[in-house]
Every structure is written in C-alpha cells, then in structure tokens.
Amino acid sequence: MQHGYHDHETHQTLAAALRRKDCVVPQCGFQLIELLIALAVISLLAIIAVPSYSRYRDKADNAIATADIVAISQAVERYYVDYHAYPDSLNQVNMDTMQANIASGTNNTGTYRKDKFLHPINTDYDLYSMGKDGATQTPLTAGVSQDDIVRANNGAYIGLASDY
C-alpha cells in the first residue's frame, strides 16, 4: 500500500457501495435548502444594517454641516467687526465654497427664516444649509426645511431645524 492512496481492496469496496442505491454517501458542497437559509440570514442582516448605517451617515453629515455653519458664522462676525456691516454673500468672507446661504436684514429684508410662530429666528442675519434634500422654505416648520442646519437665536443655536 502506498502512502496517501487506498489499497485495491478498499477501492473496490467503496466502488461497490457507490453502485448500491441504498447506500448513504456523504454529500460534498451545499444543498439548496442550506443556500436558501444562508441567503435569508444575509438578507435579514442587511435589512437591519442598512438603515442603521444610513442614520449614522446622516448624523455625520449633519455634524459636518454644523461645524461648517459655526466656521462661517465666525467669519461673518469677523467681517462685521472689520466693516460694521454684514456681508452680502459668502464670497466676501472667503467661504463661497461652502454649501450655505446667508441673508442679512440690511440686504434681504423679508427673507429671514421663521419659527413655528412665524417670528424671525435671528435679528442679525440668517445662516443655513439646505440639508440632505437640497430644498428649503422660509418657515422652519415646512417639510422641506426640517433637514436644514440653521443658525438661530443670533448664534445661540446651531443645528437641525427639526430640533429647534
């Protein structure tokens, strides 16, 4: 008998057993039921994981937008100290690459963001990002404004419009 090979008698016995129909032969690979169960488990995990990941991404994007609004607000305040007026656009404070909007009372009267009582949320200037959907309306209670990141109470609040 050579090492690693069956001898001739064992080979004949195995061949005879394979020819018989009542013999149980060990299966190699997966059966269809096992594959379906594995797919069901993977699908269930995906159903749970995808919404969690989506919420995580939204929170991360909101945190970045909030930090951007804080940085822009600081730049606008420095501009005000230097020129005794608020800028007409983010160009004037070298923040034109940011995805935010500014509206000051001296230049854009009537376009202030408003709370649920339709009172302006700022008395100096508005600064906001239009959120994930890229759409906004003046009242924060509007559906398209709920995901906006806003500066309110003259900078005392910066965050989601829906949380204000």
Number of C-alpha atoms within 10 A of each C-alpha: 7 6 6 6 9 12 11 9 9 11 12 12 10 11 11 11 14 13 9 9 8 8 10 9 9 6 7 6 7 8 9 9 9 11 11 11 11 12 12 12 12 11 12 11 11 12 11 10 11 11 11 12 11 11 11 12 12 15 12 12 14 20 15 12 25 21 14 19 25 18 13 23 22 14 18 24 17 14 16 13 11 10 10 10 13 23 21 14 17 20 11 13 18 12 16 13 8 14 15 21 16 20 22 21 15 12 13 13 10 11 17 23 24 18 18 12 10 13 11 20 24 20 12 16 27 25 25 27 27 21 23 15 11 12 14 19 16 16 22 25 17 15 12 18 25 23 24 26 27 30 26 24 16 15 18 8 15 22 22 22 24 15 11 18
